[in-house]
Amino acid sequence: MELCNLAEAPTYTPNRNQLQVMVLTELAEICKKIAKNSAATEDLRQQAGQFVAKFNLLVPYRGEGDVDQHFQAKKLLIQIARFLPEIAALQSWPADSSNL
C-alpha cells in the first residue's frame, strides 16, 4: 500500500478545497451512521445528528460556496474531527463477557 505524502502534493487552493470537501463528506457519513446506531449513547447520537444537519446545510453550496460557507465547512470539519475520539473512547466488551 502506497502512502500519500501530502507535503509533496500541490498546495493550490482548489486542491486543498477538494481534499477538505472529500474528508468532510466522509466524516459526515460517519456521523450519519453514529446518529442511527443504538450502541452509541443518546448524547453521542444527538451530537452526530447535529453535525449531519450542519453538513446538509452546506451541501447546496458545494463547489460554489463563498468565504462564509468555506469557513463554516472548515469549522465543521474540525468539530467532527474533535468529536470522533469520543467514539474511540467508548468502553467496549466482547460479545461473550462471561469469562471476565
C-alpha distance (Angstrom), angle and dihedral (degrees) to the residues before:
residue distance angle dihedral
M1 . . .
E2 3.76 . .
L3 3.78 116.9 .
C4 3.77 122.0 -139.9
N5 3.78 113.8 -123.5
L6 3.80 104.4 -148.0
A7 3.79 90.1 -169.1
E8 3.81 88.2 67.4
A9 3.80 94.7 44.1
P10 3.78 117.5 101.5
T11 3.78 110.9 -93.7
Y12 3.78 96.8 -146.3
T13 3.78 111.6 144.5
P14 3.84 94.0 -120.8
N15 3.81 90.1 55.1
R16 3.79 92.3 49.0
N17 3.79 91.0 46.8
Q18 3.80 91.5 50.6
L19 3.79 90.8 48.7
Q20 3.79 92.3 49.5
V21 3.81 92.1 47.3
M22 3.80 90.3 50.4
V23 3.81 92.5 49.7
L24 3.81 93.4 44.2
T25 3.80 90.9 49.7
E26 3.81 91.6 52.3
L27 3.80 92.3 45.8
A28 3.81 90.1 50.8
E29 3.82 89.2 52.7
I30 3.80 89.5 52.5
C31 3.80 89.5 50.2
K32 3.83 90.2 51.3
K33 3.79 89.1 55.9
I34 3.80 92.5 47.1
A35 3.81 91.6 48.8
K36 3.82 89.8 55.8
N37 3.81 97.1 41.5
S38 3.79 115.0 102.0
A39 3.81 90.5 -159.9
A40 3.81 89.4 70.4
T41 3.78 118.5 81.3
E42 3.79 118.0 -101.9
D43 3.81 89.6 -110.0
L44 3.81 92.5 53.5
R45 3.80 91.9 46.1
Q46 3.79 90.4 49.8
Q47 3.82 93.1 49.0
A48 3.79 91.2 47.5
G49 3.79 90.3 49.2
Q50 3.80 90.8 52.1
F51 3.80 90.3 52.9
V52 3.79 90.1 50.7
A53 3.81 90.8 50.4
K54 3.82 90.9 51.1
F55 3.79 90.5 48.0
N56 3.80 91.5 50.0
L57 3.81 89.6 54.8
L58 3.81 89.4 56.7
V59 3.81 97.3 45.5
P60 3.84 95.6 84.4
Y61 3.82 88.9 59.4
R62 3.80 95.5 51.6
G63 3.79 107.8 140.0
E64 3.80 92.3 0.3
G65 3.79 104.6 60.0
D66 3.75 124.4 135.2
V67 3.79 125.7 -135.7
D68 3.80 92.0 -78.9
Q69 3.82 93.8 53.2
H70 3.81 90.8 47.2
F71 3.80 89.5 51.1
Q72 3.83 91.9 48.0
A73 3.82 91.4 48.5
K74 3.79 93.2 49.3
K75 3.80 90.9 46.7
L76 3.82 90.4 50.3
L77 3.80 91.9 48.8
I78 3.81 89.6 54.5
Q79 3.82 92.5 45.7
I80 3.80 92.7 52.2
A81 3.81 92.0 44.6
R82 3.81 88.7 54.8
F83 3.80 91.3 46.5
L84 3.82 97.7 54.2
P85 3.83 96.4 71.2
E86 3.81 86.8 64.4
I87 3.80 87.4 64.6
A88 3.79 91.5 49.2
A89 3.81 89.8 50.2
L90 3.81 93.5 57.8
Q91 3.79 111.4 116.8
S92 3.77 110.0 -116.8
W93 3.76 130.8 -172.9
P94 3.79 133.0 -163.6
A95 3.81 116.1 -96.9
D96 3.80 89.2 -108.0
S97 3.80 106.0 46.7
S98 3.82 94.5 159.1
N99 3.81 90.3 104.1
L100 3.82 93.4 60.2
